[in-house]
Amino acid sequence: MHDATSQFSHFRLAIAPGVPSSCLTTLLALQRAEEPEVTITFFETSADDLLTGLEEGRYGAGMSLRNAGTPAVKSQPLWVENVAVAVPLGSPLVAQAKITLAELLDYPVFRWPAETCLLLDQRLSFLPLSQQSIQHVTSFEMMALWVTAGYGVGLSAQSRIERAHAWGITMRPLSDGPYEIVTYLQRPHGRANVVSERFEHRAMLVARDRAACSNTP
């Protein structure tokens, strides 16, 4: 065991909604393989609590789809997902290679607010969508449920939709984009922690080699 590591043998990692992905799986597997002596405690929490917890020292690092926007927290972008449309297999939209935002006007659109994309939110705000057109759901699974049953279409990360094909939905890219969902690694500024630093280094390696984890189940 490294002497420096022995001082920080417990790593407290906060994870905000929407972050879990095949890339995160790859990162955690790499962490476990290279530093099995470090115990990781996971905390599933909101993006707001994640930032507060980092500032208060409750978490060693956090992963979120929201940029920190505060000088007390270092926010490092990692991997990027494109937003796509989840379409039921029986929909006429299946015949199209790509879908425009304007074409969504004819359907109820289900969204999971955890998947933050400011550009997409701005573009949607300019469309003549009624309040009933955008339906917010509490999870990707709930979005997939409504779409599979034929109640509308969904907007979500492309890889999530592709992995849910067996549920009865398929993916179509958005032609107006790219609209991107970014996963950030966040750490308190100015606090030296060798375990957190090495975790960040591994996260950057996974981000640079994203193709290696994109096909992980």
Secondary structure, 3 states (H helix, E strand, C coil): CCHHHHHCCEEEEEECCCCCCHHHHHHHHHHHHHCCCCEEEEEECCHHHHHHHHHHCCCCEEEECCCCCCCCEEEEEEEEEEEEEEEECCCHHHHCCCECCHHHHHCCEEECCCCCCHHHHHHHHHCCCCCCCEEECCCHHHHHHHHHCCCCEEEEEHHHHHHCHHHCEEEEEECCCCCEEEEEEEEECCCCCHHHHHHHHHHHHHHHCCHHHHCCC
